Amino acid sequence: MSKIYIIHENSEWTVHLTRRLDELGLPYEEWFLDKGTVDLSATPPEGVFYSRMSASSHTRAHRFAPELTEAVLAWLERHGRRVLNGSRALRLEVSKVNQYMALNAHGIRTPKTIAAVGKEQIVEAAKQLGAPSFITKHNRAGKGLGVQLFHSIETLWQYLESPAFEDSVDGITLVQEYIQAPEPFITRCEFVGGKFMYAVRVDTSEGFELCPADACQIGDLFCPVGETATRPKFEIIDGFSDPILEKYEQFLRANDIHIAGIEFIRDSNGTIFTYDVNTNTNYNSEAEARAGKFGMLEVAKFLGEELKRLQAASV
């Protein structure tokens, strides 16, 4: 009998989904791809395959999990299996360069960014950017890897020559203009089945902690001295609506992404800058409990509908 297959490398993030699948009585199997083999001459099982592979897998000693997943997804897609967040989604998950190019192709504004390999090239990129303040970040990131805020070339050089500097796992550092928000928060839009589910206001006054699952910390980028948070860090926005949502849904359809969180920030003029697409999205339980909306339940329902559709087609 066909079932749902969950492809991942982090059980802590996946257990919230499997609990919902259990509640709904849906058959599933986990494929934990930290290491393994792929028999390219074999035929994969029937079912619905959902990839939750993460760009930050190497921080959990799963350095080649994305590469192994890419091989598995190519195998599944070759045999026509129903794959959700497949190889195209994975390509965007592990490269912000690819994310930005795909977003721009759909008229979605991203911060001005220069990709660089090598310390001297990072400095040259910052000079070329010409912004009074700028940030660096890893191209293959997740959990805010490599994000640092600078106000001068001199401090950038000091950072690059210090033990604190850590190169991106793929060698590509992004030098990006710093978008100053009038209020310390960003917005994360969640999509299931390619459709908008809800938006979350994420308070950044105590640090740029964006990952709902493990409070990913990005130093003091948005941490004014002496300021304290007066509202919940994660807060689902009631009735959020914006023209950007239509562009986001078009972007997701074009790139065969079924489940994702997309993050943006507004500058003082109200202009939206989109800076991250999370195809391995997580949800904050406290914010959901307050709003009465549950992301993983919606994901489980969506997977169940896909499995039902597959089973009906095979009769």
Secondary structure, 3 states (H helix, E strand, C coil): CCEEEEEECCHHHHHHHHHHHHHHCCCEEEEECCCCCCCCCCCCCCEEEEECCCCCHHHHCCCCHHHHHHHHHHHHHHCCCEEECCHHHHHHHCCHHHHHHHHHCCCCCCCCEEEECCHHHHHHHHHHHCCCCEEEEECCCCCCCCCEEECCHHHHHHHHCCCCCCCCCCCCEEEEECCCCCCCEEEEEEEECCEEEEEEEEECCCCCCCCCCCCCCCCCCCCCCCCCCCCCCEEEECCCCCCHHHHHHHHHHHCCCCEEEEEEEECCCCCEEEEEEECCCCCCHHHHHHHCCCHHHHHHHHHHHHHHHHHHHCC
